Amino acid sequence: MLSYRHAFHAGNHADILKHAALTLILNSLNQKPKPYCYIDTHAGAGLYRLDSEWSTKTGEASLGIHKLWSHRAQLPQLTTYFACIQGLNPNATLSYYPGSPWIAQTLVRSTEQLVLTELHPDDKNLLKNNLRHSKQVTLVVNDGFKELLARVPPLLKRGLVLIDPPYELKQDYMLVTETLAQAYKRWATGIYAVWYPILASKRDHSDTMLRKIKQGAYSNLLKVELHVKGANSDFGMYGSGMLIVNAPWQLDTQLESILPPLTNILAQDEHASWTVEWLKAPT
């Protein structure tokens, strides 16, 4: 199924959590001189217009990045994330929002290698047009799960894998669990960041996915969740999470410092909440 288009959801609360975590991890990787690779399994279009018909139809950005932007001074820990957005919007108006490929290409150094995978025929063309042409970026048209397994272990020993499928189908949860286990078996030193939605419906299988992943032979697992409203508010996504394998040092404390103000700003009712929890603590 290829009906999912992220343009409807760009800049929503889930993007904010995902990209905040992404920038913190990339900043951590940049602290050491050795080069690393970045693998994005479901890259999307890379760049989105917040004033497009698609974005304004859902209004998710208005409850996400538009709402957060005027409060960004409260979150100096996310200066890098906000700088990526500011670079696309030099004027006062927020017209563009970066996807994970754009953020990664902006933050990596010249020594890094990026592999961006996208299967949707329209988004793959947009991705190619939206990014700077560079020898360090490889664009691949393929199933993201299959491409990840074909790429690990990478030549560069250090690296980050972002796994964020649309979860349109129940099998996506199973594919995340199985692909992550196989990739980790081949490359146990890599950082894996798995995004997942939290849905107020029977279509939510995140708890089952997390429980199965926790049973795996991972060295450490950090779970981060942001709920912008209560579970019974209405049908749809009321929160999202990031499961991070081999989380960089102090990422948990960084996230614990940003999530309280982030939750207060993005809250849609009095039941908004956040969680930072080690499912498997580092030893």
SULBEL-V188865 format. One record per residue. N is the residue number from 1. OMEGA is omega as a letter, one per 30 degrees, with the letter a starting at -180 (NA if undefined). BURIAL is # if it has 16 or more other C-alpha atoms within 10 Angstrom, else .. Layout:
{{N,OMEGA,BURIAL} {N,OMEGA,BURIAL}}
//
This chain:
{{1,a,.} {2,a,.} {3,a,.} {4,l,.} {5,a,.} {6,a,#} {7,l,#} {8,a,#} {9,a,#} {10,l,#} {11,l,#} {12,a,#} {13,l,#} {14,l,#} {15,a,#} {16,l,#} {17,a,#} {18,a,#} {19,l,#} {20,l,#} {21,a,#} {22,a,#} {23,l,#} {24,l,#} {25,l,#} {26,l,#} {27,l,.} {28,l,.} {29,a,#} {30,a,#} {31,a,.} {32,a,.} {33,a,.} {34,a,.} {35,a,#} {36,l,#} {37,l,#} {38,a,#} {39,l,#} {40,a,#} {41,a,#} {42,a,#} {43,a,#} {44,a,#} {45,l,#} {46,a,#} {47,a,#} {48,l,#} {49,a,#} {50,l,#} {51,l,.} {52,l,.} {53,a,.} {54,a,#} {55,a,#} {56,l,#} {57,a,.} {58,a,.} {59,a,#} {60,l,#} {61,l,#} {62,l,#} {63,a,#} {64,a,#} {65,l,#} {66,l,#} {67,a,.} {68,a,#} {69,a,.} {70,a,.} {71,a,.} {72,l,#} {73,l,.} {74,a,.} {75,l,.} {76,l,.} {77,a,#} {78,a,#} {79,a,.} {80,l,#} {81,a,#} {82,l,#} {83,l,.} {84,l,#} {85,a,#} {86,l,#} {87,l,.} {88,a,.} {89,a,.} {90,l,.} {91,a,.} {92,a,.} {93,l,.} {94,l,#} {95,a,#} {96,l,#} {97,a,#} {98,l,#} {99,a,#} {100,l,#} {101,l,#} {102,l,#} {103,a,#} {104,a,#} {105,l,#} {106,a,.} {107,a,#} {108,l,#} {109,a,.} {110,a,.} {111,a,.} {112,l,#} {113,a,#} {114,l,#} {115,a,#} {116,a,#} {117,l,#} {118,a,#} {119,a,#} {120,a,#} {121,l,.} {122,a,.} {123,l,#} {124,l,#} {125,l,.} {126,l,#} {127,l,#} {128,a,#} {129,a,.} {130,a,#} {131,l,#} {132,l,.} {133,a,.} {134,l,.} {135,a,.} {136,l,.} {137,l,#} {138,l,.} {139,a,.} {140,l,#} {141,a,.} {142,l,#} {143,a,.} {144,l,#} {145,l,#} {146,a,.} {147,l,#} {148,a,#} {149,l,#} {150,a,.} {151,a,.} {152,g,#} {153,l,#} {154,l,#} {155,l,.} {156,a,.} {157,a,.} {158,l,#} {159,a,#} {160,l,#} {161,l,#} {162,a,#} {163,a,#} {164,l,#} {165,a,#} {166,a,#} {167,l,#} {168,a,.} {169,l,.} {170,a,.} {171,l,.} {172,l,#} {173,l,#} {174,a,#} {175,l,#} {176,a,#} {177,a,#} {178,a,.} {179,l,#} {180,a,#} {181,a,#} {182,a,.} {183,a,#} {184,l,#} {185,a,.} {186,a,.} {187,a,#} {188,a,#} {189,a,#} {190,l,#} {191,l,#} {192,l,#} {193,a,#} {194,l,#} {195,l,#} {196,l,#} {197,l,#} {198,a,#} {199,l,#} {200,a,#} {201,l,.} {202,l,.} {203,a,.} {204,l,#} {205,a,#} {206,l,#} {207,l,.} {208,l,.} {209,a,#} {210,l,#} {211,l,.} {212,l,.} {213,l,#} {214,a,.} {215,a,.} {216,a,.} {217,a,.} {218,a,#} {219,l,.} {220,a,#} {221,l,#} {222,l,#} {223,l,#} {224,l,#} {225,l,#} {226,l,#} {227,a,#} {228,l,#} {229,a,#} {230,a,#} {231,a,#} {232,a,.} {233,l,.} {234,l,.} {235,l,.} {236,a,.} {237,l,#} {238,l,#} {239,l,#} {240,a,#} {241,l,#} {242,l,#} {243,a,#} {244,l,#} {245,a,#} {246,a,#} {247,l,#} {248,l,#} {249,l,.} {250,l,.} {251,a,#} {252,l,#} {253,l,.} {254,a,.} {255,l,#} {256,l,#} {257,a,.} {258,a,#} {259,l,#} {260,l,.} {261,l,.} {262,l,#} {263,l,#} {264,a,.} {265,a,#} {266,a,#} {267,l,#} {268,l,#} {269,a,.} {270,a,.} {271,l,.} {272,a,#} {273,l,#} {274,l,#} {275,l,.} {276,a,#} {277,l,.} {278,l,#} {279,l,#} {280,a,#} {281,l,.} {282,a,.} {283,NA,.}}
//
